Amino acid sequence: MALFKITVKQTQVSNGIRLEKGMSVQVASKYSSNPMMINGGQEVQDAFMRMYGIDLRKFGGGNIANSASRMEVVKIS
């Protein structure tokens, strides 16, 4: 199992949702590649909803992959 830290690179607003620079979540994934691109980013979506109450699908226009370039993904372990 891999652990990833996903961090917002810059403050931005889209579809009435505001992401602040530095907001971050940690995601444990059974996959070793970018969790933003696996299974529609569901693990990342769930983590942002749990931590901040933010719906990344609404922010990204229905597709979480649209938010991927706005976030830094670092594999911790």
N, CA, C and O atoms as a printed pandas DataFrame, in Angstrom:
     atom_number atom_name residue_name chain_id  residue_number  x_coord  y_coord  z_coord
0              1         N          MET        A               1    0.852   -1.173    0.000
1              2        CA          MET        A               1    0.000    0.000    0.000
2              3         C          MET        A               1    0.896    1.234    0.000
3              4         O          MET        A               1    1.901    1.278    0.711
4              5         N          ALA        A               2    0.532    2.231   -0.795
5              6        CA          ALA        A               2    1.308    3.464   -0.915
6              7         C          ALA        A               2    0.568    4.617   -0.233
7              8         O          ALA        A               2   -0.662    4.649   -0.196
8              9         N          LEU        A               3    1.345    5.561    0.306
9             10        CA          LEU        A               3    0.777    6.740    0.941
10            11         C          LEU        A               3    1.167    7.969    0.127
11            12         O          LEU        A               3    2.340    8.160   -0.193
12            13         N          PHE        A               4    0.188    8.794   -0.206
13            14        CA          PHE        A               4    0.398    9.991   -1.011
14            15         C          PHE        A               4   -0.087   11.212   -0.251
15            16         O          PHE        A               4   -1.045   11.143    0.519
16            17         N          LYS        A               5    0.596   12.342   -0.481
17            18        CA          LYS        A               5    0.135   13.635    0.025
18            19         C          LYS        A               5   -0.227   14.482   -1.189
19            20         O          LYS        A               5    0.598   14.681   -2.081
20            21         N          ILE        A               6   -1.454   14.978   -1.221
21            22        CA          ILE        A               6   -1.941   15.797   -2.320
22            23         C          ILE        A               6   -2.146   17.209   -1.772
23            24         O          ILE        A               6   -2.892   17.405   -0.812
24            25         N          THR        A               7   -1.472   18.203   -2.393
25            26        CA          THR        A               7   -1.487   19.579   -1.916
26            27         C          THR        A               7   -1.908   20.529   -3.032
27            28         O          THR        A               7   -1.456   20.398   -4.169
28            29         N          VAL        A               8   -2.774   21.484   -2.704
29            30        CA          VAL        A               8   -3.206   22.507   -3.651
30            31         C          VAL        A               8   -2.032   23.463   -3.886
31            32         O          VAL        A               8   -1.441   23.970   -2.933
32            33         N          LYS        A               9   -1.696   23.708   -5.165
33            34        CA          LYS        A               9   -0.542   24.542   -5.523
34            35         C          LYS        A               9   -0.806   26.032   -5.374
35            36         O          LYS        A               9    0.084   26.768   -4.947
36            37         N          GLN        A              10   -2.003   26.499   -5.712
37            38        CA          GLN        A              10   -2.315   27.925   -5.632
38            39         C          GLN        A              10   -3.794   28.111   -5.345
39            40         O          GLN        A              10   -4.615   27.263   -5.693
40            41         N          THR        A              11   -4.129   29.230   -4.705
41            42        CA          THR        A              11   -5.524   29.542   -4.405
42            43         C          THR        A              11   -6.286   29.738   -5.710
43            44         O          THR        A              11   -5.805   30.392   -6.635
44            45         N          GLN        A              12   -7.480   29.161   -5.767
45            46        CA          GLN        A              12   -8.288   29.265   -6.978
46            47         C          GLN        A              12   -9.760   29.039   -6.662
47            48         O          GLN        A              12  -10.104   28.392   -5.673
48            49         N          VAL        A              13  -10.618   29.578   -7.513
49            50        CA          VAL        A              13  -12.066   29.439   -7.361
50            51         C          VAL        A              13  -12.630   28.929   -8.676
51            52         O          VAL        A              13  -12.296   29.441   -9.744
52            53         N          SER        A              14  -13.490   27.916   -8.594
53            54        CA          SER        A              14  -14.146   27.371   -9.775
54            55         C          SER        A              14  -15.511   26.846   -9.360
55            56         O          SER        A              14  -15.636   26.142   -8.358
56            57         N          ASN        A              15  -16.522   27.190  -10.127
57            58        CA          ASN        A              15  -17.890   26.730   -9.859
58            59         C          ASN        A              15  -18.327   27.018   -8.425
59            60         O          ASN        A              15  -19.038   26.220   -7.815
60            61         N          GLY        A              16  -17.898   28.161   -7.889
61            62        CA          GLY        A              16  -18.301   28.561   -6.551
62            63         C          GLY        A              16  -17.554   27.874   -5.430
63            64         O          GLY        A              16  -17.909   28.052   -4.265
64            65         N          ILE        A              17  -16.530   27.095   -5.739
65            66        CA          ILE        A              17  -15.748   26.381   -4.735
66            67         C          ILE        A              17  -14.352   26.986   -4.694
67            68         O          ILE        A              17  -13.725   27.191   -5.734
68            69         N          ARG        A              18  -13.871   27.272   -3.490
69            70        CA          ARG        A              18  -12.556   27.883   -3.316
70            71         C          ARG        A              18  -11.587   26.866   -2.722
71            72         O          ARG        A              18  -11.859   26.261   -1.684
72            73         N          LEU        A              19  -10.456   26.689   -3.393
73            74        CA          LEU        A              19   -9.355   25.877   -2.877
74            75         C          LEU        A              19   -8.234   26.830   -2.488
75            76         O          LEU        A              19   -7.822   27.665   -3.293
76            77         N          GLU        A              20   -7.740   26.712   -1.271
77            78        CA          GLU        A              20   -6.674   27.572   -0.782
78            79         C          GLU        A              20   -5.325   26.889   -0.954
79            80         O          GLU        A              20   -5.195   25.684   -0.740
80            81         N          LYS        A              21   -4.319   27.674   -1.344
81            82        CA          LYS        A              21   -2.962   27.160   -1.460
82            83         C          LYS        A              21   -2.569   26.519   -0.131
83            84         O          LYS        A              21   -2.778   27.096    0.936
84            85         N          GLY        A              22   -1.999   25.325   -0.213
85            86        CA          GLY        A              22   -1.542   24.624    0.979
86            87         C          GLY        A              22   -2.523   23.611    1.545
87            88         O          GLY        A              22   -2.136   22.777    2.365
88            89         N          MET        A              23   -3.786   23.663    1.127
89            90        CA          MET        A              23   -4.729   22.626    1.577
90            91         C          MET        A              23   -4.160   21.282    1.146
91            92         O          MET        A              23   -3.724   21.127    0.005
92            93         N          SER        A              24   -4.163   20.312    2.051
93            94        CA          SER        A              24   -3.618   19.012    1.667
94            95         C          SER        A              24   -4.355   17.885    2.362
95            96         O          SER        A              24   -4.958   18.061    3.421
96            97         N          VAL        A              25   -4.289   16.743    1.742
97            98        CA          VAL        A              25   -4.849   15.512    2.293
98            99         C          VAL        A              25   -3.832   14.402    2.088
99           100         O          VAL        A              25   -2.974   14.485    1.209
100          101         N          GLN        A              26   -3.933   13.376    2.895
101          102        CA          GLN        A              26   -3.121   12.178    2.688
102          103         C          GLN        A              26   -4.049   11.043    2.297
103          104         O          GLN        A              26   -5.132   10.870    2.856
104          105         N          VAL        A              27   -3.590   10.276    1.317
105          106        CA          VAL        A              27   -4.395    9.188    0.789
106          107         C          VAL        A              27   -3.571    7.905    0.791
107          108         O          VAL        A              27   -2.473    7.864    0.235
108          109         N          ALA        A              28   -4.096    6.871    1.411
109          110        CA          ALA        A              28   -3.485    5.549    1.337
110          111         C          ALA        A              28   -4.140    4.815    0.171
111          112         O          ALA        A              28   -5.364    4.702    0.105
112          113         N          SER        A              29   -3.320    4.323   -0.738
113          114        CA          SER        A              29   -3.843    3.677   -1.942
114          115         C          SER        A              29   -3.201    2.319   -2.145
115          116         O          SER        A              29   -2.020    2.125   -1.853
116          117         N          LYS        A              30   -3.980    1.391   -2.642
117          118        CA          LYS        A              30   -3.423    0.070   -2.940
118          119         C          LYS        A              30   -2.624    0.089   -4.242
119          120         O          LYS        A              30   -1.940   -0.877   -4.578
120          121         N          TYR        A              31   -2.722    1.210   -4.972
121          122        CA          TYR        A              31   -1.979    1.368   -6.227
122          123         C          TYR        A              31   -0.746    2.230   -5.971
123          124         O          TYR        A              31   -0.753    3.083   -5.083
124          125         N          SER        A              32    0.304    2.008   -6.745
125          126        CA          SER        A              32    1.536    2.760   -6.538
126          127         C          SER        A              32    1.660    3.972   -7.463
127          128         O          SER        A              32    2.676    4.666   -7.435
128          129         N          SER        A              33    0.629    4.235   -8.286
129          130        CA          SER        A              33    0.679    5.394   -9.178
130          131         C          SER        A              33   -0.248    6.494   -8.663
131          132         O          SER        A              33   -0.965    6.301   -7.681
132          133         N          ASN        A              34   -0.229    7.632   -9.322
133          134        CA          ASN        A              34   -0.957    8.830   -8.926
134          135         C          ASN        A              34   -2.439    8.528   -8.626
135          136         O          ASN        A              34   -3.170    8.103   -9.520
136          137         N          PRO        A              35   -2.885    8.743   -7.384
137          138        CA          PRO        A              35   -4.279    8.448   -7.033
138          139         C          PRO        A              35   -5.286    9.390   -7.704
139          140         O          PRO        A              35   -6.483    9.103   -7.712
140          141         N          MET        A              36   -4.819   10.499   -8.262
141          142        CA          MET        A              36   -5.721   11.404   -8.986
142          143         C          MET        A              36   -6.187   10.769  -10.290
143          144         O          MET        A              36   -7.245   11.120  -10.812
144          145         N          MET        A              37   -5.401    9.840  -10.812
145          146        CA          MET        A              37   -5.693    9.234  -12.106
146          147         C          MET        A              37   -6.257    7.820  -12.006
147          148         O          MET        A              37   -6.632    7.238  -13.023
148          149         N          ILE        A              38   -6.325    7.263  -10.812
149          150        CA          ILE        A              38   -6.819    5.904  -10.601
150          151         C          ILE        A              38   -8.274    5.953  -10.146
151          152         O          ILE        A              38   -8.620    6.718   -9.245
152          153         N          ASN        A              39   -9.111    5.150  -10.756
153          154        CA          ASN        A              39  -10.510    5.007  -10.348
154          155         C          ASN        A              39  -11.233    6.351  -10.297
155          156         O          ASN        A              39  -12.049    6.590   -9.407
156          157         N          GLY        A              40  -10.933    7.217  -11.246
157          158        CA          GLY        A              40  -11.586    8.517  -11.302
158          159         C          GLY        A              40  -11.218    9.444  -10.161
159          160         O          GLY        A              40  -11.919   10.424   -9.907
160          161         N          GLY        A              41  -10.117    9.145   -9.462
161          162        CA          GLY        A              41   -9.686    9.983   -8.344
162          163         C          GLY        A              41  -10.570    9.872   -7.120
163          164         O          GLY        A              41  -10.584   10.768   -6.276
164          165         N          GLN        A              42  -11.305    8.785   -7.018
165          166        CA          GLN        A              42  -12.282    8.634   -5.933
166          167         C          GLN        A              42  -11.653    8.747   -4.546
167          168         O          GLN        A              42  -12.245    9.354   -3.653
168          169         N          GLU        A              43  -10.461    8.172   -4.349
169          170        CA          GLU        A              43   -9.814    8.234   -3.031
170          171         C          GLU        A              43   -9.494    9.683   -2.647
171          172         O          GLU        A              43   -9.653   10.072   -1.490
172          173         N          VAL        A              44   -9.046   10.469   -3.613
173          174        CA          VAL        A              44   -8.728   11.876   -3.370
174          175         C          VAL        A              44  -10.016   12.661   -3.133
175          176         O          VAL        A              44  -10.086   13.485   -2.221
176          177         N          GLN        A              45  -11.022   12.406   -3.945
177          178        CA          GLN        A              45  -12.331   13.042   -3.772
178          179         C          GLN        A              45  -12.858   12.792   -2.363
179          180         O          GLN        A              45  -13.308   13.718   -1.690
180          181         N          ASP        A              46  -12.801   11.549   -1.925
181          182        CA          ASP        A              46  -13.295   11.200   -0.588
182          183         C          ASP        A              46  -12.513   11.918    0.503
183          184         O          ASP        A              46  -13.093   12.378    1.487
184          185         N          ALA        A              47  -11.193   12.017    0.332
185          186        CA          ALA        A              47  -10.352   12.668    1.338
186          187         C          ALA        A              47  -10.664   14.162    1.444
187          188         O          ALA        A              47  -10.755   14.690    2.552
188          189         N          PHE        A              48  -10.831   14.857    0.305
189          190        CA          PHE        A              48  -11.171   16.281    0.347
190          191         C          PHE        A              48  -12.564   16.495    0.927
191          192         O          PHE        A              48  -12.789   17.473    1.640
192          193         N          MET        A              49  -13.483   15.612    0.638
193          194        CA          MET        A              49  -14.834   15.724    1.194
194          195         C          MET        A              49  -14.785   15.513    2.715
195          196         O          MET        A              49  -15.436   16.241    3.464
196          197         N          ARG        A              50  -14.024   14.532    3.161
197          198        CA          ARG        A              50  -13.917   14.214    4.577
198          199         C          ARG        A              50  -13.229   15.346    5.356
199          200         O          ARG        A              50  -13.689   15.716    6.437
200          201         N          MET        A              51  -12.132   15.899    4.816
201          202        CA          MET        A              51  -11.342   16.913    5.521
202          203         C          MET        A              51  -11.952   18.316    5.442
203          204         O          MET        A              51  -11.985   19.037    6.439
204          205         N          TYR        A              52  -12.434   18.700    4.259
205          206        CA          TYR        A              52  -12.842   20.085    4.030
206          207         C          TYR        A              52  -14.296   20.260    3.587
207          208         O          TYR        A              52  -14.787   21.386    3.520
208          209         N          GLY        A              53  -14.981   19.169    3.288
209          210        CA          GLY        A              53  -16.342   19.273    2.783
210          211         C          GLY        A              53  -16.394   19.823    1.366
211          212         O          GLY        A              53  -17.395   20.415    0.962
212          213         N          ILE        A              54  -15.306   19.625    0.604
213          214        CA          ILE        A              54  -15.197   20.142   -0.758
214          215         C          ILE        A              54  -15.427   19.015   -1.755
215          216         O          ILE        A              54  -14.824   17.946   -1.661
216          217         N          ASP        A              55  -16.310   19.276   -2.709
217          218        CA          ASP        A              55  -16.596   18.320   -3.771
218          219         C          ASP        A              55  -15.703   18.645   -4.971
219          220         O          ASP        A              55  -16.014   19.553   -5.742
220          221         N          LEU        A              56  -14.601   17.916   -5.137
221          222        CA          LEU        A              56  -13.663   18.172   -6.230
222          223         C          LEU        A              56  -14.290   17.915   -7.593
223          224         O          LEU        A              56  -13.858   18.510   -8.581
224          225         N          ARG        A              57  -15.280   17.061   -7.677
225          226        CA          ARG        A              57  -15.936   16.827   -8.969
226          227         C          ARG        A              57  -16.654   18.108   -9.422
227          228         O          ARG        A              57  -16.594   18.475  -10.595
228          229         N          LYS        A              58  -17.323   18.774   -8.499
229          230        CA          LYS        A              58  -17.986   20.033   -8.836
230          231         C          LYS        A              58  -16.938   21.096   -9.186
231          232         O          LYS        A              58  -17.122   21.861  -10.132
232          233         N          PHE        A              59  -15.848   21.143   -8.430
233          234        CA          PHE        A              59  -14.777   22.107   -8.695
234          235         C          PHE        A              59  -14.181   21.895  -10.080
235          236         O          PHE        A              59  -13.937   22.859  -10.806
236          237         N          GLY        A              60  -13.946   20.635  -10.452
237          238        CA          GLY        A              60  -13.299   20.321  -11.721
238          239         C          GLY        A              60  -14.251   20.154  -12.889
239          240         O          GLY        A              60  -13.847   19.659  -13.941
240          241         N          GLY        A              61  -15.484   20.545  -12.735
241          242        CA          GLY        A              61  -16.434   20.434  -13.837
242          243         C          GLY        A              61  -16.887   19.010  -14.109
243          244         O          GLY        A              61  -17.174   18.657  -15.253
244          245         N          GLY        A              62  -16.954   18.185  -13.063
245          246        CA          GLY        A              62  -17.447   16.820  -13.210
246          247         C          GLY        A              62  -16.360   15.773  -13.329
247          248         O          GLY        A              62  -16.641   14.578  -13.235
248          249         N          ASN        A              63  -15.128   16.196  -13.534
249          250        CA          ASN        A              63  -14.035   15.236  -13.697
250          251         C          ASN        A              63  -12.881   15.660  -12.802
251          252         O          ASN        A              63  -12.306   16.731  -12.997
252          253         N          ILE        A              64  -12.542   14.837  -11.832
253          254        CA          ILE        A              64  -11.477   15.174  -10.890
254          255         C          ILE        A              64  -10.116   15.320  -11.585
255          256         O          ILE        A              64   -9.239   16.030  -11.092
256          257         N          ALA        A              65   -9.948   14.655  -12.715
257          258        CA          ALA        A              65   -8.682   14.771  -13.452
258          259         C          ALA        A              65   -8.444   16.209  -13.913
259          260         O          ALA        A              65   -7.297   16.606  -14.118
260          261         N          ASN        A              66   -9.514   16.996  -14.079
261          262        CA          ASN        A              66   -9.373   18.408  -14.437
262          263         C          ASN        A              66   -8.680   19.198  -13.331
263          264         O          ASN        A              66   -8.113   20.258  -13.593
264          265         N          SER        A              67   -8.719   18.697  -12.101
265          266        CA          SER        A              67   -8.079   19.362  -10.967
266          267         C          SER        A              67   -6.635   18.908  -10.775
267          268         O          SER        A              67   -5.901   19.513   -9.994
268          269         N          ALA        A              68   -6.224   17.876  -11.458
269          270        CA          ALA        A              68   -4.918   17.270  -11.223
270          271         C          ALA        A              68   -3.761   18.232  -11.448
271          272         O          ALA        A              68   -2.790   18.201  -10.692
272          273         N          SER        A              69   -3.833   19.082  -12.458
273          274        CA          SER        A              69   -2.721   20.006  -12.735
274          275         C          SER        A              69   -2.624   21.106  -11.677
275          276         O          SER        A              69   -1.608   21.796  -11.591
276          277         N          ARG        A              70   -3.659   21.268  -10.885
277          278        CA          ARG        A              70   -3.672   22.292   -9.853
278          279         C          ARG        A              70   -3.164   21.784   -8.524
279          280         O          ARG        A              70   -3.125   22.527   -7.544
280          281         N          MET        A              71   -2.773   20.524   -8.482
281          282        CA          MET        A              71   -2.353   19.897   -7.234
282          283         C          MET        A              71   -1.021   19.174   -7.399
283          284         O          MET        A              71   -0.688   18.657   -8.465
284          285         N          GLU        A              72   -0.281   19.163   -6.303
285          286        CA          GLU        A              72    0.992   18.447   -6.282
286          287         C          GLU        A              72    0.750   17.112   -5.582
287          288         O          GLU        A              72    0.168   17.061   -4.499
288          289         N          VAL        A              73    1.201   16.049   -6.209
289          290        CA          VAL        A              73    1.050   14.712   -5.649
290          291         C          VAL        A              73    2.440   14.194   -5.316
291          292         O          VAL        A              73    3.300   14.086   -6.191
292          293         N          VAL        A              74    2.655   13.871   -4.026
293          294        CA          VAL        A              74    3.950   13.367   -3.572
294          295         C          VAL        A              74    3.741   12.008   -2.923
295          296         O          VAL        A              74    2.892   11.852   -2.046
296          297         N          LYS        A              75    4.516   11.035   -3.357
297          298        CA          LYS        A              75    4.450    9.705   -2.751
298          299         C          LYS        A              75    5.306    9.727   -1.497
299          300         O          LYS        A              75    6.509    9.978   -1.560
300          301         N          ILE        A              76    4.680    9.464   -0.361
301          302        CA          ILE        A              76    5.374    9.500    0.936
302          303         C          ILE        A              76    6.045    8.164    1.215
303          304         O          ILE        A              76    7.194    8.119    1.654
304          305         N          SER        A              77    5.334    7.094    0.964
305          306        CA          SER        A              77    5.915    5.752    1.172
306          307         C          SER        A              77    5.224    4.728    0.298
307          308         O          SER        A              77    5.574    3.549    0.334
